[in-house]
Each structure stands twice: as C-alpha cells, then as structure tokens.
Amino acid sequence: IAMAAVFSEVASAVGAAAFGGANQQGGQPGEQPQPGESIFKSSNHPTALMFHLGFKTAALVVYILGGLISSSFVFSFVIVTLLLAFDFWTVKNVTGRLLVGLRWWNEVNEDGTNEWRFESREDTSRIADIDSRVFWLTLWVTPLIWTLFMVSTLLSFNWGWLLCTVVANVLSAANLYGYVRCSRAAKDKVGSLATSVAAGMFTQGLSSRFGR
C-alpha cells in the first residue's frame, strides 16, 4: 500500500509537469521547493526530470497493473522491457548530464578489455539541489524496488516475471554503478586540482621569498 502511494504521488507530479510545468522557470542552486510547490517548478530542467521519473514510474505501473492493462503476458512483458530500456538510455545519456552534470560510458578496447570513461561538468552552479536530490534518490531506490519484486516472483515461482525483474535490476544497477564511479572520479578530479593549485601557490611563495 505504501509503495502504491509513492507511485501515485510520483505519477501525479509527472502529470502536473506535463500539463502545467512546461513554462515554469527553473530554480537556483540551494533553493528549496515551497510546501505544495511542484518539484518541476524548482528544477532547472523540468522536462529532463519528467522523463527521468516518467519511464521508471511507467515501468513499475505496467508491471504492477499488467493484468488489468492486458490479459496477454507477452504484451505486458514487452512493454515493461521497452520502458526499462528507454529509462536506461535516458538516464545514462541525458538526465545524468543535465541534472547532475555527470556522464559515463564503457568502451571495449581492441584487446578485449573494458575501459570506463567519465565526464563531469566543471561549472556546477547550474545544478539545482532538487534535481540532484531526485536524481540520486531514484537512482538508489529503483534497484531496491526491483529487487523486492524479484524476490517476490522467485518465492512465488513466477518465472516469466522473474526474468523481467532480473532485466530491470541489471539495467538500474548498471546506471547506479556507473554514476557512483563517475561521481567519485569527479570528486578525485576536484581534489587533485585543489592540491595542484595549493602546491603551485606554495612553490611560487617559496620562489618569491628566496629569489629576493
């Protein structure tokens, strides 16, 4: 019941953004949404935030209510899988870059080894707090929800939907793993830059002192 209430609240927020939030101005970093105010009004990228939540919510709704939407298991399975694929691609290539200034991808070298690539935005002043919070919260919560569904289907021996939950877990966990590594790489980059600047200032100070 609590999970259904969460889904309903998210769906209402997505609907509010689609019909009333398209022309709202974005919030500023550090700005908190007012009580009763849509999160999309405080977002710097409301459309990206809408799709970030929309595909996840749609996949969960179709999974939960698939029997009411269609009597065909294959149809519901295909729709959920497509929504999961759309969500994976959108989060990996669009919403991560816009909402938190991060992007990751994996390359396969000629020798067959995998190499992770990370990009991070240097100017984070355009990243709204609400965008960052929603992005990371959903990134962590989504795999947990699908894990619960996976355990449920496993205990009920529902092998068809078990495969669907496994696919959902793999895709959501891949984005979580990629962005966690990307975030750490960005922090290490900032730390290295700060260390280099401090070392340069220290060296310059010594040179000016002993060069007199």
C-alpha positions as CSV (number, residue, x, y, z in Angstrom):
1,I,0.0,0.0,0.0
2,A,2.8,2.4,0.9
3,M,4.6,1.6,-2.4
4,A,1.4,2.2,-4.3
5,A,1.0,5.6,-2.6
6,V,4.6,6.5,-3.6
7,F,3.9,5.5,-7.2
8,S,0.7,7.6,-7.2
9,E,2.5,10.6,-5.8
10,V,5.2,10.4,-8.5
11,A,2.6,9.9,-11.2
12,S,0.7,13.0,-10.1
13,A,3.9,15.0,-10.1
14,V,4.7,13.8,-13.6
15,G,1.2,14.7,-14.8
16,A,1.5,18.2,-13.2
17,A,4.7,18.8,-15.0
18,A,3.3,17.6,-18.3
19,F,0.3,19.9,-18.2
20,G,1.4,22.8,-16.1
21,G,5.1,22.8,-15.6
22,A,6.4,23.2,-19.1
23,N,6.6,27.0,-18.9
24,Q,7.9,27.3,-15.3
25,Q,11.2,28.9,-14.6
26,G,13.9,26.7,-13.1
27,G,15.1,27.1,-9.5
28,Q,18.5,28.2,-8.3
29,P,21.1,26.0,-6.6
30,G,20.3,25.8,-2.9
31,E,16.7,26.9,-3.4
32,Q,14.2,24.7,-1.6
33,P,10.7,23.9,-3.0
34,Q,7.9,25.6,-1.1
35,P,5.2,23.4,0.5
36,G,2.7,22.3,-2.2
37,E,5.0,23.5,-5.0
38,S,5.8,21.1,-7.7
39,I,9.4,19.8,-7.8
40,F,9.4,20.6,-11.5
41,K,9.0,24.3,-10.8
42,S,12.2,24.3,-8.8
43,S,14.0,22.2,-11.4
44,N,16.4,23.8,-13.9
45,H,15.5,21.0,-16.3
46,P,11.8,20.1,-15.7
47,T,11.5,18.2,-19.0
48,A,14.5,16.0,-18.2
49,L,13.3,15.5,-14.7
50,M,9.8,14.5,-16.0
51,F,11.3,11.8,-18.3
52,H,13.7,10.7,-15.5
53,L,10.7,9.9,-13.3
54,G,8.3,9.1,-16.1
55,F,9.9,6.0,-17.6
56,K,10.6,4.5,-14.1
57,T,7.0,5.1,-12.9
58,A,5.5,3.8,-16.1
59,A,7.5,0.6,-16.0
60,L,6.5,0.0,-12.4
61,V,2.8,0.8,-13.0
62,V,2.7,-1.6,-16.0
63,Y,4.5,-4.3,-14.1
64,I,2.1,-4.0,-11.1
65,L,-1.1,-3.5,-13.1
66,G,-0.2,-5.5,-16.2
67,G,-3.0,-7.9,-15.7
68,L,-5.5,-5.1,-15.7
69,I,-4.0,-3.4,-18.7
70,S,-3.8,-6.5,-20.9
71,S,-4.6,-10.2,-20.5
72,S,-1.5,-11.0,-22.6
73,F,1.6,-11.7,-20.5
74,V,3.8,-11.3,-23.6
75,F,2.4,-7.8,-24.3
76,S,2.9,-6.6,-20.8
77,F,6.4,-8.1,-20.6
78,V,7.4,-6.4,-23.9
79,I,6.0,-3.0,-22.7
80,V,7.8,-3.2,-19.4
81,T,11.1,-4.2,-21.1
82,L,10.8,-1.4,-23.6
83,L,10.2,1.1,-20.8
84,L,13.2,-0.2,-18.8
85,A,15.4,0.2,-21.9
86,F,14.1,3.7,-22.5
87,D,14.8,4.6,-18.9
88,F,18.3,3.1,-19.0
89,W,19.2,5.0,-22.2
90,T,17.6,8.3,-20.9
91,V,19.4,8.2,-17.5
92,K,22.7,7.2,-19.0
93,N,22.8,9.7,-21.9
94,V,20.5,12.6,-21.0
95,T,19.3,13.1,-17.5
96,G,22.6,12.4,-15.7
97,R,24.3,15.0,-17.9
98,L,21.6,17.6,-17.4
99,L,20.5,17.0,-13.7
100,V,23.9,16.4,-12.1
101,G,26.5,17.2,-14.7
102,L,27.8,13.6,-15.0
103,R,28.1,11.1,-17.8
104,W,29.6,7.7,-18.1
105,W,30.2,5.0,-20.7
106,N,32.1,1.9,-21.2
107,E,34.4,1.2,-24.1
108,V,35.8,-2.2,-25.3
109,N,39.4,-1.9,-26.4
110,E,40.9,-3.9,-29.3
111,D,42.5,-6.3,-26.9
112,G,39.1,-7.1,-25.4
113,T,39.5,-5.2,-22.2
114,N,36.8,-2.8,-20.9
115,E,37.6,0.8,-20.1
116,W,35.3,3.1,-18.1
117,R,35.0,6.7,-19.3
118,F,33.7,9.5,-17.1
119,E,32.8,13.1,-17.8
120,S,31.9,15.7,-15.2
121,R,30.8,19.3,-15.6
122,E,33.3,21.8,-14.1
123,D,30.7,24.5,-13.6
124,T,28.1,23.1,-11.2
125,S,26.4,26.4,-10.5
126,R,23.5,25.4,-12.8
127,I,22.8,22.2,-11.0
128,A,19.7,22.7,-8.8
129,D,19.6,20.9,-5.5
130,I,16.2,19.4,-6.2
131,D,17.5,18.0,-9.5
132,S,20.5,16.4,-7.7
133,R,18.4,15.0,-4.8
134,V,15.7,13.5,-7.1
135,F,18.3,12.0,-9.4
136,W,20.3,10.3,-6.7
137,L,17.3,9.2,-4.7
138,T,15.7,7.5,-7.6
139,L,19.0,6.0,-8.7
140,W,19.3,4.2,-5.4
141,V,15.7,3.4,-4.7
142,T,14.8,1.9,-8.1
143,P,17.2,-1.1,-7.8
144,L,15.9,-1.7,-4.3
145,I,12.2,-1.8,-5.5
146,W,13.0,-4.2,-8.4
147,T,15.0,-6.4,-6.0
148,L,11.9,-6.7,-3.8
149,F,9.8,-7.6,-6.8
150,M,12.5,-10.1,-7.9
151,V,12.4,-11.8,-4.5
152,S,8.6,-11.9,-4.6
153,T,8.5,-13.5,-8.1
154,L,11.2,-16.0,-7.0
155,L,9.2,-17.1,-3.9
156,S,6.0,-17.4,-6.0
157,F,7.8,-19.3,-8.8
158,N,6.6,-16.8,-11.3
159,W,9.5,-17.5,-13.8
160,G,8.2,-15.2,-16.5
161,W,8.1,-12.0,-14.4
162,L,11.3,-13.2,-12.7
163,L,13.1,-12.7,-16.0
164,C,11.6,-9.2,-16.2
165,T,12.8,-8.2,-12.7
166,V,16.3,-9.5,-13.5
167,V,16.5,-7.3,-16.6
168,A,15.2,-4.4,-14.5
169,N,17.8,-5.0,-11.8
170,V,20.7,-5.3,-14.3
171,L,19.8,-2.1,-16.1
172,S,19.1,0.0,-13.0
173,A,22.2,-1.4,-11.2
174,A,24.4,-0.6,-14.2
175,N,23.4,3.0,-14.1
176,L,23.8,3.2,-10.4
177,Y,27.3,1.7,-10.6
178,G,28.3,3.9,-13.4
179,Y,27.2,7.1,-11.8
180,V,28.7,6.3,-8.4
181,R,32.1,5.7,-10.1
182,C,31.6,8.8,-12.1
183,S,30.8,10.9,-9.1
184,R,33.9,9.6,-7.2
185,A,36.1,10.3,-10.3
186,A,34.7,13.9,-10.4
187,K,35.5,14.4,-6.7
188,D,39.0,13.0,-7.1
189,K,39.5,15.4,-10.1
190,V,38.4,18.4,-7.9
191,G,40.7,17.2,-5.1
192,S,43.7,16.8,-7.5
193,L,43.0,20.2,-8.9
194,A,42.9,21.8,-5.5
195,T,46.1,20.0,-4.5
196,S,47.9,21.2,-7.7
197,V,46.7,24.8,-7.1
198,A,47.9,24.7,-3.5
199,A,51.2,23.2,-4.4
200,G,51.7,25.9,-7.1
201,M,50.9,28.7,-4.7
202,F,53.3,27.2,-2.2
203,T,56.1,26.9,-4.8
204,Q,55.5,30.4,-6.0
205,G,55.7,31.7,-2.5
206,L,59.0,30.0,-1.8
207,S,60.4,31.2,-5.1
208,S,59.4,34.8,-4.3
209,R,60.8,34.6,-0.8
210,F,64.2,33.1,-1.7
211,G,64.5,34.8,-5.0
212,R,64.9,38.3,-3.5
